């Protein structure tokens, strides 16, 4: 068994976002995630049974490969019974309301729901209608808390800290729930955060979240320690936000020339899926010395193990 008795407990019934979580909340989840990451890295065959006889339901209203399978693998590694509900073939697709869906799922008596939805706030609404714990796997452009946690864990493992680091989040800030969750987490843990992108993809008043805004990569990447490249979310865009893909890569795609503006040991992250030759040069993405993109995938399972365990145990502690 993993010895985490020295850690305090996560005090929340749900994980709906990073905003509002305290440094102790975040450090608890990151420390527990690190325990699980070491457990997985050691190829430990010891079966974990923290969630034995617990039911976890993945309910994804949007398509997902990495996040859904990562949660499924995380639950199975903890001994949980995992159930995936395909919205495309369910009553939800036939017109059932979100509230009706919540009542139906509640009758199944799950211990935790992992929910992705295309509308901001939908996961919070669902959490108010069920008796189990709820984890937000991404709600529209609002938040994606487990992605921010796995990014933070990746950074800590490579850099040894988060506080004091200069972090640049680059690209499609406007449509990115990953950007928002990362901004909240990194600021809470003491990093200096800046966002870089074309004016059409930078939300108004984003400075109120505690970031510096740059519209050119040269100035924005100056001496940064971490570069988080974001996917250009064309499916969420109505209208013309960028002149062309070629122009976008020329000014905002990460290549060797732009990387040279950053610290010589700057680390590159990307939440995926990557559009090679759009947000990042393919050769850079595969450079294991500078890129931690594939490490992020590995950290994802450990982080989701920590989140599932924390939410289920807190619900059980509260007698729910």
N, C-alpha and C positions, 0 to 999 in steps of 0.2 A: 504493500500500500504506500501511497505517497504521503509523506509526513508534512502536513500543512497546519498542524495544531497551533503553531505560533501565530498564524494569520488570524486577523479578526474576520468576522462574517460580513458578507455583503448585505446591507440592510433594506434592500428594495425588493418588492414583489415582482416587478417587471423590469425589463431593460428596453425602454422605449426610445432612448436617445442618450447622447453624451452630455448635452446641455443640462446643467443642474447637478451633475455628479461632482463630488468633491475630490480633492487629491487622494484622501484615504480610500474612497470608493474605487477610483481608477487604479491605484497602486495595489489594492487587494486583488482585483481582477488580473492585473498584469503579473503579479507575483504567482498567483495560482496558475495562470497560463504558462509561465516559465517552468513551473514544476511539471506540468503536463508535457511541455515541449521537450524537456530533458528525458522524461519517461519515454516518449515516442522516439527520440533521437537515439536512445540506447537500445532500440529494437527490443524493448522489454516485452517478454511474452506473458508476464503476469496479467491475468484477467482482472480488470477493474469492475467492481460491482456497485459503485456509488448510486447508480440509477437502476438497479435491478428491480424488475416488476413495475417500473415507471413507464408511462406512455407519453411519447413525444410525437406531436403531429406537425409536419411541415405543410404549411398552407401558402402556396405561392400563386398570386394573381398575375404576376409577371414572369416571363421566362427567366430561368437561371440555371446555370450548370455548376459553376464553382461553389457558390454560396449554399445551394440546396444540398449538393453532394457532400460538402464539407460539414454541414450540420448533421447530415445522416450518418456520416462516418464517425463524427464526434459522439453522437448519441450511442451508437453501437459499441464504441470503445469503452463507454461507461456502463454498458450492460442494459441500456434502455430498449424498450420495444418501440421501433420507429415506424411511423405511418406517413406515407406521402399521399397528399390529396391533389389530384390533377384538376385544376379549375376548368380546363378546356372540356373535360368530359363529365363535369359535375353539375348539380342543380344550380350552382352559382351562375354558370354560363346560360342557364335557361331563365334567368331573371330573378333568382332568389336574392333578397336584400342582404346586406352585410349583417344586419341585426339578426335576421332569420338564420343565417349561417352560423353566427355566434351561438345562438340558442341550440342549434343542432349539434354543434361540436361540444358544447357544454354538457349535453346529455350523454356524450361518450365518456365523460369524466377523465379527460387527459390531465397530465400533470404539468405539461408545458406546451404552448403553441409557438411555433416559429412562423412569423407571417411576413410576406412581402406583398406590397400593394402599390398600385400606380398612383394613388392619391395621398398627398400629405395629410397626416392626421387620422387616416383610416385605422392604423394599427392601434393607436391610442383609444379610439372609439370602441374597437373590438375588445380591448383589455378591460373596459368598463362593464362589459356584458358577460364576461366569463368568470368562472371561479378559479381557474388555473393561472399559472404564470405565463406571461407573454414576452417574447423576444422579437424586437423589430429587426427584420432582415432587409430593411430598405423600404421607405414609404415616399414614393414620388421623389421630388427634389429636396425633401426635408432632411432626413438623417439616415445613416447606415452605421450604427454604433460598433458592430463587431469588426467592420473593415477598419475603422479608426483604431480600434484596440490592437488588431493584428499588425497594422502599420507601426504603431508605437512599440509593440514587442519586437518587431524586426529592427527598428532603430536602436532600441536599448541593447539588443544582443550584439549589434555591430559597433555601436558607438559607446556603450556603457552608461549612457545617460540620455535624458531628454532636456532637462533644464539647461538653459543657456545656449542651446543649439539654434542656429539660424535655419529656418525651413522655408522653402519656396514652394507654393502650390501653383501649378502652371496649367493654363489651358481653359477649358470650358467650365468656369466657376459657376456661371449662371444656372446650369442645369444639374449640378453635381451635389448629391447628398453626401458623397464621400468628402468633398471639400468642407462642407459645413461641420460634419462630425469631427474631422481632423482639426479644423480651426478651434473648436471648443476644447478638444482634448489637449492639443499642444499648448494652447494658451493657459489652460488650467495647470499644466505641469511645468510651466515656466519657460517654454521655448519662445523665440521671437519669430512670428509668422508674417510672411508676405505673400500676396497673390499676384500672379502675372498673367496677362491675357489681353486680347483685343477689347476695346471699350464695349463692343456689342455683347461680349460674354462675361462682363464683370457686373454683378448686381449693383444697383444704386445703394448707397449708404452702407456698403459692406464694411467700411472702416469702423462702424459701430460695434463690430464683432472683435475689434482689437487687432486688426491687420493693417499692414501698409500695402498700398496698391501701386503696381507698376504696369506700364503698358508696353515696355520693351524688355526683352530677355537680357540684354547686355547689362542694364542697370539693375534689374530685378534679381539676377543670379549672382551679382557681385559678392564674392566671399561667403556664399551660403554653404552649409554643411550637408543639408538634405534637399533633394529635389523630388517632389512628388508630381509626376506627370498624370494628367487626367485624360480620359477618353473623350473624344469629340462626339457628343451625343446627338447625332443628326436626327434620330427618331423622335426626339423631344422638341425639335426646332420647327416652328411654323414661321416661314419667312426666311430671308437671307441674313445669316449671322456672320458668315465668312465669304469672301469673294470666290475662293476656290480652294480645293484641298491642297493643290500645289502651292498656292500663296500662303496658306495656313502653315504648312510645314516650313516654308522658307523663313517665316518670321517667328513662329512659335514652336515648331518641332525641335526636339532636342537632338543635336548632333555633336560631334567632337568640338567643333568651333565654339558653339554656345556653352558647352560643358566647361571649356577653359576659363570662362568668366567666374565660375564657382571656385570654392576651395579645392586644392589639388587632391584632397581625399573625399570629396563630396560623394554621397551615396544616392543612387537613383532608385525610386520606387514607382510603381504603376499599379493601380487596383485591378486592371484587366477588365474586359478583354482588350488587348493591345491592338491598335491599328498601326502596324509597322509602316514606316514611311509617311505617317500622318502626324502622330504625336511624338514618335521617337524613332530614331534611326535603328535599323535592325541589328547592325553590328554592336551598337551600344547596349541594346536590350540584352544581348547574349554575353556581354562582358561581365563575367562573374566577380571580377575585382571591384567594379564600379556599380553594378546592378544587383539589387536584392529582390528582383521581381519574383523569382522562383522560390526564394526563401519565404516571401509573403504567403504563398500558397501553403507551405508547410506550417507556418505559424497559425494559419487560419483554423486548422483542426484543433490545435491546442487551445486557442482562444475560445472557440465555440464549446469545447469541453468544459472550460472554466465557467462560461456563462450559463450553460445548461445546469451544471452542478449547483452553482450559486443560487439560481432562481428556484430550482426545485427544492433545495434544502431549506431555503428561507420560507417558502410556502408551507412546507411540512412543519417547520418550527412554529409557525403562526397558527397551526391547526387547520389549514385550509386545503 
